[in-house]
């Protein structure tokens, strides 16, 4: 059981390096079940859990998947081209 808790803490840490601005508590709540269901064999290796979940992103719950997707970034308008005389 401690092994799972440590692994999930690692998963939460790995997700914090993603583009999502969710708190650790939100990430754990969103992904704990998916990590145990889809990537139990990767536990307790944090890197393997994250890689497993990214590989199986289409099978993640919507809330967990949102932790892996980047926040939409605003596009900057292209700089105007200088006029040629």
matplotlib code that plots the C-alpha trace (Angstrom):
import matplotlib.pyplot as plt

x = [0.0, 2.8, 4.3, 1.1, 1.0, 4.6, 4.0, 0.9, 2.8, 5.4, 2.7, 1.3, 4.8, 5.3, 2.0, 2.9, 5.6, 2.9, 1.1, -1.8, -2.1, -4.0, -3.0, -1.4, -4.7, -6.7, -4.2, -4.2, -8.0, -8.3, -5.7, -5.3, -7.9, -6.5, -2.9, -4.0, -6.2, -4.0, -0.4, -0.2, 2.8, 4.7, 4.3, 6.4, 8.6, 7.4, 8.8, 7.2, 3.8, 3.9, 5.0, 2.4, -0.4, 0.7, 0.8, -2.7, -4.1, -7.1, -8.1, -7.8, -10.8, -11.7, -10.5, -7.2, -6.7, -7.1, -4.1, -1.9, -3.2, -1.6, -3.6, -4.6, -2.1, -3.1, -1.7, 0.2, -0.6, 2.3, 4.4, 3.6, 6.0, 7.9, 6.8, 9.2, 9.6]
y = [0.0, 2.4, 1.6, 2.8, 6.0, 6.8, 6.1, 8.2, 11.0, 10.6, 10.7, 13.9, 15.4, 14.3, 15.9, 19.2, 19.6, 19.5, 22.5, 22.0, 24.5, 22.0, 21.5, 18.2, 17.3, 17.8, 15.8, 12.9, 12.9, 13.0, 10.3, 7.9, 5.5, 5.6, 5.0, 2.0, 0.6, 1.2, 1.4, -0.7, -2.6, 0.7, 1.5, 2.8, 4.1, 7.7, 8.1, 4.8, 5.7, 9.0, 7.4, 4.7, 7.2, 9.3, 6.2, 5.3, 8.9, 7.8, 5.4, 8.0, 9.5, 12.9, 14.6, 12.8, 13.4, 17.1, 17.0, 15.8, 18.2, 21.6, 24.7, 26.6, 29.2, 32.4, 32.9, 36.1, 37.9, 37.7, 40.8, 43.0, 42.7, 45.9, 47.5, 47.2, 50.4]
z = [0.0, 0.8, -2.6, -4.3, -2.2, -3.1, -6.7, -6.8, -5.1, -7.9, -10.5, -9.0, -9.1, -12.7, -13.7, -12.1, -14.7, -17.4, -18.8, -16.4, -13.5, -11.3, -7.7, -6.6, -4.8, -8.0, -10.1, -7.6, -7.4, -11.2, -12.0, -9.1, -10.4, -13.9, -12.7, -10.7, -13.5, -16.5, -15.3, -12.1, -13.4, -13.7, -10.0, -8.2, -11.1, -11.6, -15.1, -16.2, -14.8, -16.6, -19.9, -19.5, -18.9, -21.9, -24.1, -23.0, -23.0, -25.1, -22.3, -19.4, -17.8, -19.1, -15.9, -15.9, -19.6, -19.0, -16.7, -19.6, -22.2, -22.5, -21.8, -24.9, -25.8, -27.4, -30.8, -31.5, -34.6, -37.1, -37.2, -40.2, -43.1, -43.9, -47.2, -50.0, -52.1]

ax = plt.figure().add_subplot(projection="3d")
ax.plot(x, y, z, "-o")
ax.set_aspect("equal")
plt.show()
